[in-house]
Amino acid sequence: MAITESRTLPAPFIEELGKDYGKQLTNLTKDPMKTSQFQPELAGQDTLQTQAATLAGTQGKGIGAFEPYLANASGYSGPQGYKDFMSPYQQQVIDATMTAFDQQAAMQRRGLSDQAKTAGAYGGARMGVQQSIYDSQSDMNRAQVLAGLNQQNFGQAQNAANTAFGQQQGLAGLVPSLYQQDISTLGQVGATQQAQSQAGLDTTREQNRMAAYEPYERLGFYGQGLTGLMGGYGSQYNFTSTPNPTPLQTALGAGSTLAGIYGALGKGYAGFQGKP
């Protein structure tokens, strides 16, 4: 028995487009995509950031920058703190002052002798008492002058030590803050540079990604357009065919025919013999 096959075919140009789309899709997807070219990358630290980290970790500049100044300040405090500030010319001042004092005292002592001579009491007990009193007073005055000079020098040294102590305390706070400003500036500028480098890496990665996906996106637009064409165009023509029977079908058909013939013959012969 002949079989009739009926197919509804698309327009020839759409069929050609479909074949072309399938070929391109096969070629595009047969190999895995190399994603390494647009994997995320992290920009390394800028040299300025490295300098900031190095400076922050350097003893005496970042960490512990205040220590030497506090150590100096401690040396200027306490009962011995004034010694470094004693005038190096103190002894010369004392010597010159004492020499002048002694000269003045000697002149005054000679004046007592002259007065005794004038009074006719030179070498007497009264003269000896006056000279003894004068010498005692002169020695006291001399000691007071010397003590005053030493006290003056000590007071000046103590004031200088206090000033130096305050200066070192100020430097203990100032120097670290200046270093911190440098560290902060280096870090900020370095971070800006790192961000710029990161933006460049991200831009390159995005460019590579767009380039890698461009064929897929283009083919996707192609497929969408093809789908729209296929849905918009109706059937262009119908194709009907009746295939020739296969040898097996022919043999089966012949066998059926023969079986029918043999069956008819058998019935006739039985009637001829008088059998029901």
C-alpha positions in Angstrom: 0.0 0.0 0.0 1.4 3.4 -1.0 2.2 5.8 1.8 1.5 9.5 1.2 3.7 11.9 3.1 2.8 15.6 3.4 5.2 18.3 4.8 4.8 22.0 5.2 8.2 23.6 4.4 9.3 27.2 5.3 10.3 29.7 2.7 13.6 28.7 1.0 15.4 31.8 2.2 14.4 31.1 5.8 15.6 27.5 5.5 18.9 28.8 4.2 19.2 31.2 7.1 18.4 28.4 9.6 21.1 26.2 8.2 23.6 29.1 8.3 22.6 29.9 11.9 23.0 26.2 12.9 26.4 26.1 11.3 27.6 29.3 13.0 26.3 28.1 16.4 28.1 24.8 16.1 31.4 26.5 15.2 31.1 29.1 17.9 30.2 26.7 20.8 32.4 23.7 19.9 35.3 25.0 21.9 35.2 26.3 25.5 35.6 30.0 25.9 38.9 31.2 27.3 37.8 33.2 30.3 41.2 33.9 31.7 41.5 37.1 29.5 38.7 38.8 31.4 39.1 37.3 34.9 39.2 40.0 37.7 42.6 41.4 38.6 43.7 43.3 41.6 46.0 46.3 41.2 49.1 46.0 43.4 50.1 48.6 45.9 51.5 51.8 44.5 55.1 52.7 45.3 53.9 55.6 47.4 51.8 53.2 49.5 54.8 51.0 50.0 56.8 54.0 51.1 54.0 54.9 53.5 54.0 51.4 55.0 57.8 51.4 55.3 57.9 54.8 56.9 55.1 53.8 59.4 57.0 50.7 60.4 60.4 52.3 60.7 61.5 52.7 64.3 62.0 56.3 65.2 60.0 57.6 62.3 56.7 55.9 62.4 56.4 53.6 65.4 58.1 55.1 68.5 59.0 58.4 66.8 58.5 60.1 70.1 60.9 57.9 72.2 64.2 59.7 71.7 62.6 63.1 72.6 61.1 61.7 75.7 64.4 60.1 76.6 66.1 63.5 76.2 63.4 65.2 78.3 63.9 62.7 81.1 67.6 63.7 81.1 66.7 67.3 81.7 64.5 66.6 84.7 65.4 65.6 88.3 68.1 67.0 90.6 70.9 66.5 88.0 69.1 67.9 85.0 70.6 71.4 85.3 74.2 70.2 84.9 74.2 70.2 81.1 73.2 73.8 81.1 75.7 75.3 83.5 77.6 78.1 81.9 81.0 76.9 80.6 82.4 80.4 81.5 81.2 80.3 85.1 84.6 79.8 86.6 86.1 82.7 84.5 83.3 84.9 85.8 83.9 83.8 89.4 87.6 84.3 89.1 87.3 87.8 87.6 84.6 88.8 90.2 86.6 87.5 93.1 89.8 89.1 92.0 88.0 92.4 91.7 86.4 91.9 95.1 89.7 91.0 96.7 91.4 94.0 95.2 88.6 96.3 96.5 88.8 94.6 100.0 92.6 95.1 100.2 92.2 98.8 99.3 89.6 99.2 102.1 91.8 97.3 104.6 94.7 99.6 103.8 92.4 102.5 104.4 91.9 101.3 107.9 95.6 101.2 108.4 95.9 104.8 107.1 93.2 105.9 109.4 94.9 104.2 112.4 98.2 106.0 111.5 96.5 109.3 111.3 94.8 108.7 114.7 98.2 107.5 116.1 96.7 104.1 116.9 98.6 102.2 114.3 99.6 98.8 115.6 97.5 99.1 118.7 94.8 96.8 120.0 92.0 99.0 118.6 93.5 98.7 115.1 93.7 94.9 115.4 90.1 94.7 116.5 88.9 96.9 113.6 90.9 94.9 111.1 89.6 91.6 112.5 86.0 92.8 112.2 86.6 94.1 108.7 88.3 90.8 107.6 85.4 88.8 109.0 82.8 91.0 107.3 84.9 91.0 104.1 85.1 87.3 104.1 81.4 87.0 104.6 80.7 89.4 101.8 83.1 87.5 99.6 81.3 84.2 100.3 78.0 85.9 99.6 79.2 87.2 96.3 80.5 83.8 95.3 77.3 82.1 96.4 75.3 84.7 94.5 77.3 83.9 91.3 76.8 80.2 91.8 73.1 80.6 92.5 72.7 82.8 89.5 74.4 80.2 87.3 72.3 77.4 88.8 69.1 79.3 88.3 70.0 80.0 84.7 70.9 76.4 84.1 67.7 75.2 85.8 65.6 77.5 83.6 67.4 76.3 80.6 66.8 72.7 81.6 63.1 73.4 82.1 63.0 75.1 78.7 64.7 72.1 77.1 62.4 69.7 78.8 59.4 71.5 77.4 61.0 71.6 74.0 61.6 67.9 74.0 58.1 67.2 75.1 56.8 69.4 72.3 59.1 67.6 69.8 57.8 64.2 71.1 54.4 65.3 69.9 55.4 67.3 66.9 57.8 65.0 65.2 55.4 61.9 65.1 52.6 64.2 63.9 54.8 65.4 61.0 55.8 61.8 60.1 52.1 60.9 60.3 51.3 63.7 57.9 53.9 62.3 55.5 52.6 58.8 55.9 49.0 59.9 55.4 49.9 61.9 52.3 51.9 59.1 50.8 49.0 56.7 51.6 46.3 58.9 50.1 48.2 59.7 46.9 49.3 56.0 46.6 45.7 54.9 47.1 44.6 57.3 44.3 47.3 55.9 42.0 46.2 52.3 42.9 42.6 53.2 42.2 43.6 54.5 38.8 45.6 51.4 38.0 42.6 49.3 39.2 40.3 51.3 36.9 42.7 50.5 34.0 42.6 46.8 34.8 38.9 46.8 35.0 38.6 48.7 31.7 40.8 46.2 30.0 39.0 43.3 31.5 35.6 44.7 30.3 37.0 45.3 26.9 38.2 41.7 26.7 34.9 40.4 28.0 33.0 42.5 25.4 35.3 41.2 22.6 34.9 37.6 23.8 31.1 37.8 24.0 30.5 39.9 20.9 30.2 36.8 18.6 27.7 35.3 21.0 25.6 38.4 21.2 25.8 38.9 17.5 24.6 35.3 16.9 21.9 35.8 19.5 20.6 38.8 17.6 20.8 36.7 14.5 18.7 34.0 16.2 16.2 36.4 17.5 15.7 37.9 14.1 15.5 34.4 12.5 12.8 33.4 15.0 10.8 36.5 14.2 11.0 35.7 10.5 9.9 32.1 11.0 6.9 33.3 13.0 6.0 36.0 10.6 6.1 34.0 7.4 3.4 31.4 6.7 3.9 28.2 4.7 5.1 28.8 1.2 4.2 25.4 -0.4 3.2 21.9 0.5 5.2 18.9 -0.5 3.5 15.5 -1.0 5.3 12.3 -2.0 4.3 8.7 -2.4 7.4 6.5 -1.7 7.9 3.4 -3.8 7.3 0.1 -1.9 10.4 -1.5 -0.5 11.3 -5.1 -1.6 10.0 -6.4 1.7 6.7 -4.6 1.2 6.5 -6.0 -2.3 7.3 -9.5 -1.0 4.7 -9.2 1.7 2.2 -8.0 -0.8 2.9 -10.8 -3.1 2.6 -13.3 -0.3 -0.8 -12.0 0.7 -2.0 -12.2 -2.9 -0.8 -15.8 -3.2 -2.3 -16.8 0.1 -5.7 -15.5 -1.2 -5.3 -17.4 -4.4 -4.4 -20.6 -2.6 -7.2 -20.2 -0.2 -9.7 -19.8 -3.0 -8.4 -22.9 -4.8 -8.6 -24.9 -1.7 -12.2 -24.2 -1.2 -13.0 -25.1 -4.8 -11.3 -28.5 -4.6 -13.1 -29.3 -1.4 -16.4 -28.7 -3.0 -15.4 -30.8 -5.9 -14.8 -33.8 -3.5 -18.2 -33.3 -2.0 -16.8 -32.1 1.3 -18.5 -29.3 3.1 
